[in-house]
Amino acid sequence: LQECILSGIMSVNGKKVLHMDRNSYYGGESASITPLEDLYKRFNLPGTPPESMGRGRDWNVDLIPKFLMANGQLVKMLLYTEVTRYLDFKVIEGSFVYKGGKIYKVPSTEAEALASSLMGLFEKRRFRKFLVYVANFDENDPRTFEGVDPKKTTMRDVYKKFDLGQDVIDFTGHALALYRTDDYLDQPCQETINRIKLYSESLARYGKSPYLYPLYGLGELPQGFARLSAIYGGTYMLNKPIEEIVIENGKVVGVKSEGEVARCKQLICDPSYVSDRVSKVGQVIRVICILSHPIKNTNDANSCQIIIPQNQVNRKSDIYVCMISSAHNVAAQGKYIAIASTTVETAEPEKEIKPALDLLEPIEQKFVSISDLFAPTDLGTESQIFISRTYDATTHFETTCDDIKDIYKRMMGSEFDFEEMKRKKNDIYGEEEQQ
């Protein structure tokens, strides 16, 4: 996806783009697999899917589960590039958080906070005060700080100021600010407050949850950006084996495929194409589960997210569950796909993810993958090879978009600017619009 978005953006910027992929589909790691038979093959499961799973063609299973924050960066990229015209989205019905072995709806409005059984009465009032404070907080207006220095005061101290207890801190940091660990507590609070604001503003757009999901699966996203690139003259080649990245004097000059060399000045790729320029930074386990029932205690939602904060299960990193269903054209009628994921911490990853799988029982079929996470060791300044990072365990696209903006900056030497992109599009499309 990062590469598809960047090829779209670079094409709009007037660059000449050639996009090659050794796979026969768009999106690489972040593809959606259809039909269901292909998923069985991919995970080397014996036999074929049982009759009860319906038609294989009705399935579109994401390999990497993620939702879009309604007010987040990816939605902005989709709107600015007008890739939205190729996609339809649905709102995810609810976001839940795990506490003491049970799941509760994440309270995200004042009314929900007062009705929630997650907190006692006094805790609710304090939490409500905190939400009001965050909503009014404006980093450019010191009058809204109430004695907090956004660049110095730690988030731990802000929680103290509002006298919030451990459970509330857990779900605020992990289910609203969407941190994966507790490292943020001792960092300046500005970033956390902005994350909670993003959550609340995203929620305000549609009401049920702050998350959106595209019909027919996430595989639609890279295809949308590929179309954008093609409109601006980009060329796409699928099923194209990459034999060698050609380097002269430490700098990339081309890519060799089937005996021919396509010459270039800059190259963007994922870690799997350049194993000598990346280092392993961890692992993620993901378990795709096919269910014939909605998840218990979610009011039979046909889509939801569940976050299990690490403290609740004695871990360092959170466990996530994303659930979607036939309502999103990704599964056969009456079927649900739940994907659990977390950062691996021990030698037995499947044990680590058990608390999530327990919430999903009975599970009809599961597909387990453990993937290495890679980050570039080469920033690309010398070689002009720009490498994206592997997808992390988070269930939204904010970290992916940070990576895209980072690569853009390394390539172009300037910050990625949505407004600039809009102007460039108008320069190219401007005349037709008027007629």
Secondary structure in CASP SS format (residue, H / E / C, confidence):
PFRMAT SS
TARGET T0000
AUTHOR 0000-0000-0000
METHOD secondary structure of the structure
MODEL  1
L C 1.00
Q H 1.00
E H 1.00
C H 1.00
I H 1.00
L H 1.00
S H 1.00
G H 1.00
I H 1.00
M H 1.00
S H 1.00
V H 1.00
N C 1.00
G C 1.00
K C 1.00
K C 1.00
V C 1.00
L E 1.00
H E 1.00
M E 1.00
D C 1.00
R C 1.00
N C 1.00
S C 1.00
Y C 1.00
Y C 1.00
G C 1.00
G H 1.00
E H 1.00
S H 1.00
A C 1.00
S E 1.00
I E 1.00
T C 1.00
P C 1.00
L H 1.00
E H 1.00
D H 1.00
L H 1.00
Y H 1.00
K H 1.00
R H 1.00
F C 1.00
N C 1.00
L C 1.00
P C 1.00
G C 1.00
T C 1.00
P C 1.00
P C 1.00
E H 1.00
S H 1.00
M H 1.00
G C 1.00
R C 1.00
G H 1.00
R H 1.00
D H 1.00
W C 1.00
N C 1.00
V E 1.00
D E 1.00
L C 1.00
I C 1.00
P C 1.00
K C 1.00
F E 1.00
L E 1.00
M E 1.00
A C 1.00
N C 1.00
G C 1.00
Q H 1.00
L H 1.00
V H 1.00
K H 1.00
M H 1.00
L H 1.00
L H 1.00
Y H 1.00
T H 1.00
E C 1.00
V H 1.00
T H 1.00
R H 1.00
Y H 1.00
L C 1.00
D C 1.00
F E 1.00
K E 1.00
V E 1.00
I C 1.00
E C 1.00
G C 1.00
S E 1.00
F E 1.00
V E 1.00
Y E 1.00
K E 1.00
G C 1.00
G C 1.00
K E 1.00
I E 1.00
Y E 1.00
K E 1.00
V C 1.00
P C 1.00
S C 1.00
T C 1.00
E H 1.00
A H 1.00
E H 1.00
A H 1.00
L H 1.00
A H 1.00
S C 1.00
S C 1.00
L C 1.00
M C 1.00
G C 1.00
L H 1.00
F H 1.00
E H 1.00
K H 1.00
R H 1.00
R H 1.00
F H 1.00
R H 1.00
K H 1.00
F H 1.00
L H 1.00
V H 1.00
Y H 1.00
V H 1.00
A H 1.00
N H 1.00
F C 1.00
D C 1.00
E C 1.00
N C 1.00
D C 1.00
P H 1.00
R H 1.00
T H 1.00
F C 1.00
E C 1.00
G C 1.00
V C 1.00
D C 1.00
P C 1.00
K C 1.00
K C 1.00
T C 1.00
T E 1.00
M H 1.00
R H 1.00
D H 1.00
V H 1.00
Y H 1.00
K H 1.00
K H 1.00
F C 1.00
D C 1.00
L C 1.00
G C 1.00
Q H 1.00
D H 1.00
V H 1.00
I H 1.00
D H 1.00
F H 1.00
T H 1.00
G H 1.00
H H 1.00
A H 1.00
L H 1.00
A C 1.00
L C 1.00
Y C 1.00
R C 1.00
T C 1.00
D C 1.00
D H 1.00
Y H 1.00
L H 1.00
D H 1.00
Q C 1.00
P E 1.00
C C 1.00
Q H 1.00
E H 1.00
T H 1.00
I H 1.00
N H 1.00
R H 1.00
I H 1.00
K H 1.00
L H 1.00
Y H 1.00
S H 1.00
E H 1.00
S H 1.00
L H 1.00
A H 1.00
R H 1.00
Y H 1.00
G C 1.00
K C 1.00
S C 1.00
P C 1.00
Y E 1.00
L E 1.00
Y E 1.00
P E 1.00
L C 1.00
Y C 1.00
G C 1.00
L C 1.00
G C 1.00
E H 1.00
L H 1.00
P H 1.00
Q H 1.00
G H 1.00
F H 1.00
A H 1.00
R H 1.00
L H 1.00
S H 1.00
A H 1.00
I H 1.00
Y C 1.00
G C 1.00
G C 1.00
T E 1.00
Y E 1.00
M E 1.00
L C 1.00
N C 1.00
K C 1.00
P C 1.00
I C 1.00
E C 1.00
E E 1.00
I E 1.00
V E 1.00
I E 1.00
E E 1.00
N C 1.00
G C 1.00
K E 1.00
V E 1.00
V E 1.00
G E 1.00
V E 1.00
K E 1.00
S E 1.00
E C 1.00
G C 1.00
E E 1.00
V E 1.00
A E 1.00
R E 1.00
C C 1.00
K C 1.00
Q C 1.00
L E 1.00
I E 1.00
C E 1.00
D C 1.00
P H 1.00
S H 1.00
Y H 1.00
V C 1.00
S H 1.00
D H 1.00
R H 1.00
V E 1.00
S E 1.00
K E 1.00
V E 1.00
G E 1.00
Q E 1.00
V E 1.00
I E 1.00
R E 1.00
V E 1.00
I E 1.00
C E 1.00
I E 1.00
L E 1.00
S C 1.00
H C 1.00
P C 1.00
I C 1.00
K C 1.00
N C 1.00
T C 1.00
N C 1.00
D C 1.00
A C 1.00
N C 1.00
S C 1.00
C E 1.00
Q E 1.00
I E 1.00
I E 1.00
I E 1.00
P C 1.00
Q H 1.00
N H 1.00
Q H 1.00
V H 1.00
N C 1.00
R C 1.00
K C 1.00
S C 1.00
D C 1.00
I E 1.00
Y E 1.00
V E 1.00
C E 1.00
M E 1.00
I E 1.00
S E 1.00
S H 1.00
A H 1.00
H H 1.00
N C 1.00
V C 1.00
A C 1.00
A C 1.00
Q C 1.00
G C 1.00
K C 1.00
Y E 1.00
I E 1.00
A E 1.00
I E 1.00
A E 1.00
S E 1.00
T E 1.00
T E 1.00
V C 1.00
E C 1.00
T C 1.00
A C 1.00
E C 1.00
P H 1.00
E H 1.00
K H 1.00
E H 1.00
I C 1.00
K H 1.00
P H 1.00
A H 1.00
L H 1.00
D H 1.00
L H 1.00
L H 1.00
E C 1.00
P C 1.00
I C 1.00
E C 1.00
Q E 1.00
K E 1.00
F E 1.00
V E 1.00
S E 1.00
I E 1.00
S E 1.00
D E 1.00
L E 1.00
F E 1.00
A E 1.00
P E 1.00
T C 1.00
D C 1.00
L C 1.00
G C 1.00
T C 1.00
E C 1.00
S C 1.00
Q C 1.00
I E 1.00
F E 1.00
I E 1.00
S C 1.00
R C 1.00
T C 1.00
Y C 1.00
D C 1.00
A C 1.00
T C 1.00
T C 1.00
H E 1.00
F C 1.00
E H 1.00
T H 1.00
T H 1.00
C H 1.00
D H 1.00
D H 1.00
I H 1.00
K H 1.00
D H 1.00
I H 1.00
Y H 1.00
K H 1.00
R H 1.00
M H 1.00
M H 1.00
G C 1.00
S C 1.00
E C 1.00
F C 1.00
D C 1.00
F H 1.00
E H 1.00
E H 1.00
M H 1.00
K H 1.00
R H 1.00
K H 1.00
K H 1.00
N H 1.00
D H 1.00
I H 1.00
Y H 1.00
G H 1.00
E H 1.00
E H 1.00
E H 1.00
Q H 1.00
Q C 1.00
END
